[in-house]
Amino acid sequence: MSTYRGMYVKAIIKKEYRSDLEGVINKELAWEDCANKVFRDLANQTRAEMLPFCLESINTVWDNKYAQLPVTLDMQYGILEFANTIKNGGDIIMYFIFNTLATIAETAHIEVLDEQWNTSKKYEVKSGCVESSKGNLYYI
């Protein structure tokens, strides 16, 4: 059964990853063209090209909560913010959180919502670890 899954991210990106990320956001680079291996690894995942821009029926999941939120990256402070939804996007969203964001972010707040769930799941990235709102730690 196909469902939409959405992700909201607000993160502080480490300096060494900002240039590649800016290139992707400005559509000057694809993930596979980035200098950093973590982004090239992301490019090898199915549906990676949909991050961070995909807004496939964002209101199906977020009910207008993030409908007007553009993808932004403040190069000076490294603040990345975006929301998206992807049909059948559960695998790539979780890969992005646990593999990409855990590596590139100093800190991050992530909210994930599937159209079949009653509430969103929240995660925090701190020092390479991902922690769920339920207190589960995932070491990367």
N, C-alpha and C positions, 0 to 999 in steps of 0.2 A: 504494500500500500504506500502510495507516495504522500508525503507530508512536507510542509514548509517548516524550516527551522531558521530562526533568526538569532543574530548575535549583535550585541552592543559592546563596544570596546572603548575605554578611555585609558590610555597608557602613557607613560614616560619612556620614550625609546632611547636606548644607549646611543651615544654619539657616533660610534663606528657603524651603525646601521641606518642612520638618518638619510644619507645621500642616496643609497639604493632605494629606500622606501619612498623618498621624494620623487625619484625617477618613475617609479611605478604609479604613484598617485597622479603625477602629471602626464601619465601615459607616454613617457619618453623611453621607458624600459618595460620589458616583460619580466616576470619572476626569473625565468631561465637566463636572462641577460645580466642579472645582478652580479656584482663582485663577491658578495658574501654567500658562502655555501648554504647557509640556512635557508636563504631565499631560493636558491637553485634546487634544494631538496624539496621545498614546498612546490615548486613548478612540476615536479614528478608525480604529484598527487592528482588524482582525478578531480576535476572541477576547480582546481586552484585558480584558474584564470578568472573565476567569478569573485575572487576576493581582491580588494575590499569593497568593490562597487555594486555587487548584485543586489538589486531591489525587486526581485521577482515577487510581486504582490506583497509588499511589505506590510500592508494593513491586514493581511490574513493572519499574521502572527502578532504584530505589535499594536494593532488597533489605533493607528495614528500617533502613537507615542514618539516614534522616531522618523516619521514620514518626511520631514523637511531637513533632516540632518545631513549635511554634506560630509564627504571625507576630508578631514583636515589634518595637517601636520605642521606644527610650529617648529621650524628648524632651530631656532635659538634655544628653546626650552625642551624640545623633543616631545611635545604633547601631541599624541595621535588620538583622534576621535572619529568613530564611524559606527554606523548601524547598517545591517544588511539582512536579507533573507534569501535562502536558496532552497529550491524544491529538491527534496532528497539530499539535502546538504549536511546531514548530521556528521558524516565521516570527515569531510574536509573542515568543518567548523571545529570539531574536537582536535583534529590534527593541528590546525592553526593555533589553538590555545595551548596545547600540551607540548608542541614541538617548536613552533615558530615564536609565539609570544613569550614563552618561558625562557627563550634564549635572548631575544632582542630587547625585552622590556626591563627597565629597572624596577618598575612597579606597574601593575595594571589592574583595572576593575573590569570584569567581564560579566555580562548577563546573557544567558542563553534561554531561548523560549521556543518550544515546538508547538505547533497549532493544536496538538492533542493533549498538551499538559495544562493543568490548572494554574500553575505558578511557574515563574522562571527559576532557573538554577543560576546561582552566582558563584563566581570564582575570583580569586585574587592571585596575582603573581607578585612574589617578593623574593628577590635574590635567587632566581632560577627555580623556585618551587611554586607549584600551583596548589592553592588551598581552596576547597569548596566551602560554601557557606555553612555546611554541616560539620566543619572542622576536620575533614579528611585532607591529609597532606599527600601530595604527589611529588616526589623528588625526580628531577630531570637529570 
